[in-house]
Amino acid sequence: MSDAPPAPKQTTDRKPPRFNHIGISVAGDLLDAEGRQKILDFYGDVFGWQELPTETVDGKKLVLMCHRYDQFVFLVANDAPMAAPRLDHFGQSVATEAELHETYDRAKAWAARDAEVDLIDLKVEHHPGLDLHAWYVGYRLPVMIETQYWAWT
């Protein structure tokens, strides 16, 4: 007799939940007109994220759409903003190795001209059946973003 827990029940009548956003509290001055523009310039150039202007409240809220309306980064001002160690992050994946290098190259160009950009170089981890290509970047937010490409071997 096995002590293993029973296998999870498979659902056939509905799709399982999926991640669609992250909410992050930041200092209010990051969300004033100048702070928002810096965030929009960086994340727009590197990843193609866009402001959802109907959600913007000066000094209080900025919502960055990540290529779809139902995928977004929700930034909200708070007197006690989130603080995290350097490698705390959320991840995103790209469909091709070329996209991985394109986004990395744009972040690297930003890092060369803006000391606020914290870039961790592209590396490849080898796992059975998978080469995981990834790099990290941080800019003005308390968490970094990891970008991955999964190369199945």
C-alpha positions as CSV (number, residue, x, y, z in Angstrom):
1,M,0.0,0.0,0.0
2,S,1.4,3.4,-1.0
3,D,1.5,6.5,1.2
4,A,1.5,8.7,-1.9
5,P,-1.4,11.2,-2.0
6,P,-4.1,10.6,-4.7
7,A,-3.5,12.1,-8.1
8,P,-5.2,15.4,-8.7
9,K,-8.6,15.1,-10.4
10,Q,-8.5,16.1,-14.1
11,T,-11.1,18.6,-15.1
12,T,-12.7,18.2,-18.5
13,D,-15.5,20.8,-18.2
14,R,-13.5,23.9,-17.7
15,K,-10.0,25.3,-18.2
16,P,-7.8,25.7,-15.1
17,P,-7.0,29.2,-13.8
18,R,-3.9,30.9,-15.3
19,F,-1.9,33.8,-14.1
20,N,-2.9,37.1,-15.6
21,H,-1.3,39.9,-13.6
22,I,0.9,41.0,-10.7
23,G,0.2,43.8,-8.3
24,I,3.1,45.7,-6.9
25,S,3.1,48.6,-4.4
26,V,5.6,51.4,-5.1
27,A,6.4,54.8,-3.7
28,G,4.0,57.4,-5.0
29,D,6.7,59.5,-6.6
30,L,7.4,56.7,-9.1
31,L,3.8,57.2,-10.3
32,D,3.9,61.0,-10.9
33,A,4.1,62.1,-14.5
34,E,7.9,61.9,-14.8
35,G,8.2,58.6,-12.9
36,R,5.4,57.0,-15.0
37,Q,7.1,58.2,-18.2
38,K,10.5,56.6,-17.2
39,I,8.7,53.3,-16.4
40,L,6.8,53.4,-19.7
41,D,9.9,54.3,-21.7
42,F,11.9,51.4,-20.3
43,Y,9.3,48.6,-20.2
44,G,7.8,49.8,-23.5
45,D,11.1,49.8,-25.3
46,V,12.4,46.5,-23.8
47,F,9.2,44.4,-23.7
48,G,6.6,46.3,-25.6
49,W,4.4,46.9,-22.6
50,Q,1.9,49.7,-22.9
51,E,0.0,52.0,-20.5
52,L,-3.7,51.4,-20.1
53,P,-4.4,55.1,-19.8
54,T,-8.0,54.7,-18.6
55,E,-6.5,53.1,-15.4
56,T,-3.8,55.8,-14.8
57,V,-4.3,58.0,-11.7
58,D,-1.5,60.5,-11.3
59,G,0.7,59.6,-8.3
60,K,-1.5,56.6,-7.4
61,K,-1.8,54.0,-10.1
62,L,-0.3,52.8,-13.4
63,V,-1.3,49.6,-15.3
64,L,1.0,48.2,-17.9
65,M,-0.6,45.9,-20.4
66,C,1.7,43.1,-21.4
67,H,0.6,42.5,-25.0
68,R,-3.0,41.6,-24.0
69,Y,-5.6,43.3,-22.0
70,D,-5.8,40.4,-19.6
71,Q,-2.1,40.3,-18.9
72,F,-0.8,43.3,-17.0
73,V,1.5,44.7,-14.3
74,F,-0.6,46.7,-11.8
75,L,1.4,49.4,-9.9
76,V,-0.2,51.2,-7.0
77,A,1.2,53.8,-4.7
78,N,1.6,53.0,-1.0
79,D,3.2,54.7,1.9
80,A,4.8,51.4,2.8
81,P,5.8,50.2,-0.7
82,M,6.9,46.6,-1.5
83,A,10.6,45.9,-0.8
84,A,12.3,42.8,-2.1
85,P,15.7,41.2,-2.3
86,R,17.5,41.7,-5.6
87,L,16.5,38.3,-7.2
88,D,12.9,38.3,-6.2
89,H,11.2,38.4,-9.6
90,F,8.3,37.3,-11.8
91,G,8.9,35.5,-15.1
92,Q,7.8,35.7,-18.6
93,S,8.6,33.5,-21.6
94,V,9.1,34.3,-25.2
95,A,8.3,32.1,-28.2
96,T,11.7,32.2,-30.0
97,E,15.4,32.4,-29.1
98,A,15.5,35.5,-31.5
99,E,12.9,37.3,-29.3
100,L,14.9,36.4,-26.2
101,H,18.0,38.0,-27.7
102,E,16.1,41.0,-29.0
103,T,14.7,41.9,-25.6
104,Y,18.0,41.2,-23.9
105,D,19.9,43.5,-26.4
106,R,17.4,46.3,-25.8
107,A,17.8,45.9,-22.0
108,K,21.6,45.8,-22.4
109,A,21.5,49.1,-24.4
110,W,19.4,50.7,-21.6
111,A,21.9,49.5,-19.0
112,A,24.8,51.1,-20.9
113,R,23.1,54.5,-20.6
114,D,21.1,54.3,-17.4
115,A,22.7,53.3,-14.1
116,E,19.3,52.4,-12.6
117,V,19.0,49.4,-14.9
118,D,20.1,46.2,-13.0
119,L,20.9,43.6,-15.7
120,I,21.8,40.0,-15.0
121,D,23.4,38.5,-18.1
122,L,21.9,35.8,-20.3
123,K,22.7,32.3,-19.2
124,V,21.6,28.8,-20.2
125,E,20.8,26.1,-17.7
126,H,20.9,22.5,-19.0
127,H,18.2,20.2,-17.7
128,P,17.2,16.8,-19.0
129,G,15.3,17.5,-22.3
130,L,15.5,21.3,-21.9
131,D,17.9,24.1,-22.3
132,L,16.5,27.0,-20.3
133,H,17.8,30.4,-21.6
134,A,17.2,33.3,-19.3
135,W,18.2,36.8,-18.2
136,Y,16.9,39.2,-15.5
137,V,16.4,42.9,-15.4
138,G,15.3,45.4,-12.8
139,Y,14.3,49.0,-13.3
140,R,12.5,51.2,-10.8
141,L,10.3,48.4,-9.5
142,P,11.0,46.4,-6.3
143,V,11.1,43.1,-8.3
144,M,13.1,42.0,-11.3
145,I,11.6,40.5,-14.5
146,E,13.1,37.2,-15.7
147,T,12.7,36.5,-19.4
148,Q,13.0,32.9,-20.5
149,Y,13.2,30.8,-23.7
150,W,12.6,27.1,-23.4
151,A,14.6,25.1,-25.9
152,W,13.4,21.5,-25.8
153,T,16.2,19.1,-26.7
